[in-house]
């Protein structure tokens, strides 16, 4: 049975309830209530802190993968920002064309949050009020100092976390460090203007310093998953890296990069001194260690900040299942089949010698029709392609088939998929962080307890590498890249795991790090923030040209169309699945036969045979919208690099300055997020 603070959270609240401490729970529903016992009783204090954890983390059947809170004003996680990248297709408020940029449109991101009312909601300012209330009040009472400091340290972290999430969206926001009264009418004390971005960054860093001073480097096993001093240090490194990135550092100020370097170096050293590091259990060469890291809980060295789930029966009082397994598994075996990776992200994975698929210096020739051959070992742990084996508890030899055909040769005839229960939209599945022992016989894969690592040690390594390049420590940056690729299992044929040609060039190194993050953290909710902090959605700043990274603006996300040809080399047309026995036999050949063709000795070779002789791989261009003329393309507005405040917020908080580049009813925005 899994032990997590998220289960302890529910137990603590249950203890509170059966002990007739009803006013504690009432306080959670009414911001006017304050229960002094919370600041005296360690059990109630712990329950309060765990309640704060719950406000920030995904709910039952959430995941963290692909998802973020920072598109939501009510604490709900969603995939909107991932769909606003090259990882997933789909129209969102942030990638479609608008008649104008306006603070009354939903592209004025509502994460900023509404002014508080007396009823508690899970939004930015109520979360901050709950944190500030505890930090302000607990010192007035007699709770044991050692217990109190641990609780305060965790809340300093979450206050920093909340402010950073807002700052990287908007720039400077109001700094509120004491509990505000719920808004009833116009309360002057709550009218806090926006602080500068630099002031906010300084406060976030100060809170994280407090957290580092108060928290242990690691907890005992029963408290595994709680915030550590290393997690606080790693977040500080992420904060300073964002502050040094072009979105806030357009003049490439070296002092910013130095702060980022110092913070990330300190974080790495602190974490290593407490047993953290790159997960290396299993074979490195075939990517086994990289794939295994998600399935070790207590003592996992990779897990710097983890969102915990359990595999308890769905619907129970203490259930916190992870919805990821159900979402990614094919409908053919009762999965959701709802996550369709793009061809753009699949092609980002290099060959197994670390060279890009279009790099002529690779020892391996890329074949677009056999796109799965000789790839980075992480490719096979991240995707399930047509013909690949993707085991689960009910079938250790389950084969994925995503090909399609037409029943006749008429041009308007739709494709028929071999996936009879519903086809994957892009012809390839995400299988990253899939448990190969997952069970579909109980609630269709829903009872998954796989944790999500929001901040991995690998990110600390790459944050440090990027910061090192920022201060022209290029060899140190390369060292970090090499360590990530070595753990991934990439061949080292050129002495730098495929990156020898970028050494010594600052811009090429930055690109290499961003490309590595794209692969290493694919579908972990990082891509949107990387594209945004480097201002790579469009080329309005010239950054795409500088780094040699294609812009998303004006493009379409695509998938794979895999069709079948008959033995004579012509495209197959017919009523029946060409590779399944129907009546006397399969129309083309039996995909399930153990009688392989001459010269084919095993299933891996048989898949190659099918691709060489019967599968035709083409681009599928219907993932993004096709019902507009001209065909829909990704549209990014530079104003999204610094989001505006929605008019709904300004109506209740007229003292707030609107962001430059955005208008409000009071006129053009005046707040400069670069100060």
Residue pairs with C-beta under 8 A, 6 or more apart in sequence:
1 310
2 297
2 308
2 309
2 310
2 311
2 449
3 221
3 222
3 224
3 298
4 224
4 225
4 308
4 309
4 310
4 320
4 451
5 50
5 53
5 223
5 224
5 225
5 226
5 308
6 50
6 53
6 54
6 57
6 225
6 308
6 309
6 310
6 320
7 310
7 318
7 320
8 50
9 47
9 50
9 51
9 53
9 54
10 317
10 318
11 318
12 43
12 46
12 47
12 50
13 25
13 47
13 50
13 51
14 317
15 43
15 47
16 24
16 25
16 43
16 44
16 47
17 25
21 35
21 37
21 44
23 33
23 35
24 35
24 37
24 38
24 44
24 47
24 48
26 33
27 33
27 34
27 35
27 38
28 51
28 120
29 119
29 120
30 118
30 119
30 120
31 116
31 117
31 118
31 119
31 120
31 126
31 129
31 182
32 118
32 182
34 133
34 137
35 44
36 137
36 141
37 44
38 44
38 45
38 47
38 48
38 134
39 45
39 134
39 137
39 138
39 140
39 141
39 143
40 141
40 142
40 143
41 143
42 143
42 144
42 147
45 134
45 138
45 143
45 147
45 148
45 151
46 151
48 130
48 134
48 151
49 134
49 151
49 154
49 155
51 130
52 127
52 130
52 131
52 134
52 154
52 155
52 158
53 154
53 158
55 75
55 122
55 127
55 130
56 69
56 127
56 158
56 161
56 162
57 64
57 307
57 308
58 64
58 67
58 77
58 307
58 452
59 76
59 77
60 319
60 320
60 321
61 321
61 322
61 323
61 446
62 77
62 322
62 323
63 77
63 322
63 323
63 324
63 327
63 452
64 77
64 307
64 452
64 454
64 524
64 525
65 324
65 432
65 433
65 452
65 523
65 524
65 525
66 79
66 82
66 87
66 88
66 339
66 523
66 525
67 77
67 78
67 79
67 82
67 525
68 77
68 78
68 80
68 81
68 82
68 525
68 528
69 75
69 76
69 77
69 111
69 165
70 81
70 109
70 111
70 165
70 169
71 78
71 80
71 81
71 109
71 110
71 111
72 78
72 110
72 111
73 110
73 111
73 112
73 113
73 114
73 123
73 124
74 121
74 122
74 123
75 121
75 122
75 123
75 127
79 88
80 92
80 93
80 94
81 92
81 94
81 525
81 528
81 529
82 88
82 523
82 525
82 527
82 528
83 89
83 90
83 91
83 92
83 95
84 92
84 94
84 95
84 528
85 527
85 528
85 531
85 552
86 342
86 344
86 345
86 348
86 527
86 552
86 555
86 557
87 341
87 342
87 345
87 522
87 523
87 527
88 339
88 340
88 341
88 342
88 557
89 340
89 342
89 425
89 426
89 557
89 558
89 559
89 623
89 624
90 623
90 624
91 624
91 625
91 632
93 105
93 106
93 107
94 107
94 109
94 636
94 640
95 552
95 634
95 635
95 636
96 632
96 635
97 635
98 105
98 107
98 637
101 107
101 637
101 639
101 644
101 661
101 662
101 663
102 108
102 663
103 644
103 645
103 646
103 647
103 650
103 658
103 662
103 663
103 664
104 646
104 647
106 646
107 637
107 640
108 643
108 644
108 645
108 646
108 647
108 662
109 169
109 170
109 643
109 644
109 646
110 646
110 648
110 649
111 124
111 165
111 166
111 169
111 643
112 124
112 166
112 169
112 170
112 173
112 643
112 645
112 646
112 649
113 123
113 124
113 125
113 126
113 649
114 121
114 123
114 125
114 648
114 649
114 652
115 125
115 183
115 190
115 649
115 652
115 653
116 125
116 126
116 129
116 180
116 182
116 183
116 190
117 182
117 183
117 184
118 182
118 184
120 126
120 130
124 162
124 165
124 166
125 176
125 180
127 158
127 162
128 159
128 162
128 163
128 176
129 176
129 179
129 180
131 155
131 158
131 159
131 162
132 159
132 176
132 177
132 178
132 179
132 180
133 179
134 151
134 152
134 155
135 152
135 155
135 156
135 159
136 178
136 179
137 179
138 148
138 151
138 152
139 148
149 214
150 214
150 215
150 216
152 210
152 214
153 210
153 211
153 213
153 214
153 215
153 227
153 229
153 232
154 211
154 215
154 226
154 227
156 207
156 208
156 210
156 211
156 214
156 232
157 207
157 208
157 211
157 215
157 227
157 231
157 232
157 235
158 227
159 207
160 204
160 205
160 207
160 208
160 211
160 232
160 235
160 236
160 239
161 235
163 173
163 175
163 200
163 203
163 204
163 207
164 204
164 235
164 238
164 239
164 242
166 173
167 173
167 197
167 200
167 201
167 204
168 242
168 529
168 532
168 533
169 643
170 642
170 643
170 645
170 659
170 673
171 197
171 200
171 248
171 642
171 659
171 671
171 672
171 673
171 674
172 194
172 195
172 196
172 197
172 198
172 199
172 200
172 671
172 673
172 675
173 194
173 195
173 200
174 192
174 193
174 194
174 195
174 656
175 192
175 195
175 199
175 200
175 203
176 192
177 203
180 189
180 190
180 192
181 187
181 189
181 190
183 190
183 652
191 653
191 655
192 655
193 655
193 656
193 657
194 656
194 657
194 671
195 203
196 675
197 248
197 673
197 674
197 675
198 675
201 239
201 240
201 243
204 236
204 239
205 236
205 239
205 240
208 232
208 233
208 235
208 236
208 239
209 236
211 227
211 229
211 232
212 229
212 232
212 233
212 236
212 270
213 229
215 227
215 228
215 229
215 232
216 228
216 229
217 228
217 229
217 230
217 270
217 273
217 274
218 228
218 230
218 274
218 275
219 225
219 226
219 228
221 298
221 299
224 297
224 298
224 299
225 306
225 308
225 451
227 305
228 274
228 304
229 270
229 274
230 267
230 270
230 271
230 274
230 276
230 304
231 304
231 305
231 455
233 263
233 266
233 267
233 270
233 271
234 264
234 267
234 271
234 304
234 305
234 455
234 459
234 460
234 463
235 305
235 455
236 263
236 267
237 260
237 263
237 264
237 266
237 267
237 460
237 463
237 464
237 467
238 455
238 459
238 463
239 263
240 256
240 259
240 260
240 262
240 263
240 264
240 467
241 260
241 263
241 264
241 463
241 466
241 467
242 248
242 529
242 533
243 249
243 256
243 259
243 260
244 253
244 256
244 257
244 259
244 260
244 467
244 470
245 533
245 534
246 252
246 533
246 534
246 535
246 541
246 543
247 532
247 533
247 534
247 535
247 641
247 642
248 256
248 533
248 673
248 674
249 256
249 257
250 541
250 674
254 470
254 471
256 470
257 467
257 470
257 471
258 470
258 471
260 463
260 466
260 467
260 470
261 464
261 467
261 468
261 470
261 471
261 473
263 467
264 460
264 463
264 464
264 467
265 464
265 467
267 460
267 463
267 464
268 460
268 461
268 464
271 277
271 304
271 457
271 460
275 299
275 301
276 301
276 302
276 304
276 457
277 301
277 302
277 457
278 301
278 302
278 457
278 458
278 461
278 483
278 484
278 487
279 289
279 290
279 292
279 293
279 296
279 300
279 301
279 302
279 457
279 487
280 289
280 487
281 289
281 292
281 293
281 296
282 288
282 289
282 291
282 292
283 289
283 489
284 290
284 486
284 487
284 488
284 489
285 377
285 489
286 377
286 489
287 376
287 377
287 378
287 380
287 381
287 488
287 489
288 489
289 487
289 489
290 377
290 378
290 381
290 487
290 488
290 489
291 381
293 300
293 302
293 453
293 456
294 433
294 450
294 451
294 453
295 435
295 450
297 451
300 306
300 453
301 457
302 453
302 456
302 457
302 458
303 451
303 453
303 456
303 457
304 453
304 455
304 456
304 457
304 459
304 460
305 453
305 454
305 455
306 451
306 452
306 453
306 454
307 451
307 452
307 453
307 454
308 320
308 451
309 320
309 321
309 322
309 448
309 449
309 450
309 451
309 452
310 318
310 319
310 320
310 321
310 449
311 321
311 447
311 448
311 449
312 318
312 319
312 320
312 321
312 447
312 449
313 319
313 447
314 321
314 443
314 446
314 447
321 446
321 447
321 448
321 449
322 448
322 449
322 450
322 451
322 452
323 446
323 448
324 433
324 448
324 450
324 452
325 335
325 434
325 435
325 438
325 445
325 446
325 448
325 450
326 335
326 336
326 444
326 445
326 446
326 448
327 335
327 336
327 338
327 339
328 335
328 336
328 337
328 338
328 339
328 429
328 430
328 431
328 432
328 434
329 335
329 336
329 337
329 392
329 434
329 438
329 440
329 445
330 337
330 390
330 400
330 419
330 421
330 424
330 429
331 337
331 419
331 421
331 422
332 419
332 420
332 421
333 392
333 394
333 395
333 398
333 440
334 440
334 444
334 445
335 440
335 444
335 445
337 419
337 422
337 423
337 424
337 429
339 429
339 430
339 523
340 424
340 425
340 426
340 428
340 429
340 430
340 559
340 623
341 383
341 426
341 428
341 429
341 430
341 523
341 559
342 426
342 557
342 558
342 559
342 623
343 426
343 557
343 558
343 559
343 560
343 619
343 620
344 557
344 558
345 518
345 522
346 371
346 379
346 383
346 428
346 560
347 357
347 371
348 515
348 518
348 519
348 522
349 375
349 376
349 378
349 379
349 382
349 519
350 356
350 357
350 359
350 375
350 376
350 490
350 498
350 519
351 357
351 359
351 362
351 363
351 364
351 366
351 374
351 375
351 376
351 498
352 364
352 374
352 375
352 376
352 377
352 490
352 491
353 362
353 363
353 364
353 490
353 491
353 493
353 494
353 498
354 376
354 485
354 490
354 491
354 492
354 493
354 494
354 496
354 497
354 498
354 499
355 361
355 362
355 363
355 364
355 498
356 362
356 515
357 366
358 366
361 501
362 498
363 491
363 493
364 373
364 374
366 374
367 373
368 617
369 611
369 612
369 615
369 616
369 617
370 608
370 611
370 612
370 617
371 385
371 560
371 617
372 379
372 380
372 385
372 388
373 608
376 488
376 489
376 490
376 519
377 488
377 489
377 490
378 488
378 489
378 519
378 520
380 388
381 431
381 432
382 430
382 431
382 432
382 522
382 523
383 428
383 429
383 430
383 431
383 432
384 390
384 400
384 428
384 429
384 430
384 431
384 434
385 400
385 402
385 428
385 429
386 400
386 401
386 402
386 403
386 427
386 428
386 560
386 562
386 615
387 399
387 400
387 401
387 607
387 610
387 611
387 615
388 399
388 400
388 607
389 397
389 398
389 399
389 400
389 603
390 398
390 399
390 400
390 429
390 431
390 434
390 436
391 397
391 398
391 436
391 437
392 398
392 436
392 437
392 438
392 439
392 440
392 445
393 437
393 438
393 439
393 440
393 441
394 439
394 440
394 441
396 436
399 591
400 429
401 418
401 419
401 579
401 591
402 417
402 418
402 419
402 423
402 424
402 427
402 428
402 429
402 560
402 562
403 417
403 418
403 562
403 563
403 564
403 579
403 615
404 415
404 416
404 417
404 418
404 423
404 561
404 562
404 563
405 415
405 416
405 563
405 564
405 571
405 572
405 573
405 574
405 577
405 578
406 413
406 414
406 415
406 416
406 571
406 573
407 413
407 416
407 573
407 574
407 575
408 573
409 571
409 573
415 561
415 563
417 423
418 577
418 579
418 580
425 559
425 623
426 558
426 559
426 560
426 620
426 623
427 559
427 560
427 561
427 562
427 620
428 559
428 560
430 523
432 522
432 523
433 450
433 452
435 448
435 450
438 445
438 448
439 445
439 447
453 524
454 525
456 521
458 484
458 487
458 520
458 521
459 521
459 526
461 480
461 483
461 484
462 480
462 481
462 484
462 513
462 516
462 517
462 520
464 476
464 480
465 476
465 477
465 478
465 479
465 480
465 481
465 513
466 477
466 510
466 513
468 474
468 476
468 477
468 480
469 477
469 506
469 509
469 510
469 513
472 506
474 503
474 504
474 505
474 506
474 509
475 503
477 509
477 513
478 496
478 499
478 502
478 503
478 509
481 496
481 497
481 499
481 512
481 513
481 516
482 496
482 497
482 499
484 516
484 520
485 497
485 498
485 499
485 516
486 492
486 497
488 520
490 497
490 498
491 497
491 498
494 500
494 501
496 503
499 512
501 508
502 508
502 509
502 511
502 512
503 509
507 546
507 547
507 548
508 548
510 534
510 547
511 547
511 548
511 549
514 530
514 534
514 536
514 547
514 549
515 549
517 526
517 527
517 530
518 527
518 530
521 527
530 536
531 537
531 552
532 640
532 641
534 543
534 547
535 541
535 543
535 641
536 543
536 544
536 547
536 549
536 551
536 552
537 551
537 552
537 553
537 636
537 640
538 544
538 551
538 552
538 553
538 636
538 638
539 545
539 551
539 553
540 638
543 549
544 550
544 551
552 634
552 636
553 634
553 635
553 636
554 633
554 634
554 635
555 633
555 634
556 621
556 623
556 624
556 631
556 632
556 633
556 634
557 623
557 624
557 634
558 619
558 620
558 621
558 623
558 624
559 619
559 620
559 622
559 623
560 617
560 618
560 619
560 620
561 617
561 618
561 619
561 620
562 615
562 616
562 617
562 618
563 571
563 572
563 615
563 616
563 618
564 571
564 572
564 578
564 579
564 588
564 614
564 615
564 616
565 571
565 572
565 613
565 614
565 615
565 616
566 572
566 578
566 587
566 588
566 614
567 588
567 589
567 613
571 616
572 578
572 587
572 588
574 587
576 582
576 583
576 587
577 586
577 587
578 586
578 587
578 588
578 614
579 586
579 587
579 588
579 589
579 590
579 591
579 610
579 614
580 586
580 590
580 591
580 592
581 590
581 592
588 614
589 614
591 610
596 602
596 605
596 606
596 609
597 606
597 609
600 606
600 609
611 617
624 631
624 632
624 633
624 634
625 631
625 632
626 632
638 661
639 661
639 662
642 659
642 660
642 661
642 673
643 659
644 658
644 659
644 661
644 662
644 664
644 669
645 656
645 658
645 659
645 662
645 664
647 664
647 665
649 656
650 656
650 658
650 664
650 665
650 666
654 666
657 669
657 670
657 671
658 664
658 666
658 668
658 669
658 670
658 671
659 669
659 671
659 673
660 668
660 669
660 670
660 671
660 672
660 673
661 669
662 668
662 669
663 669
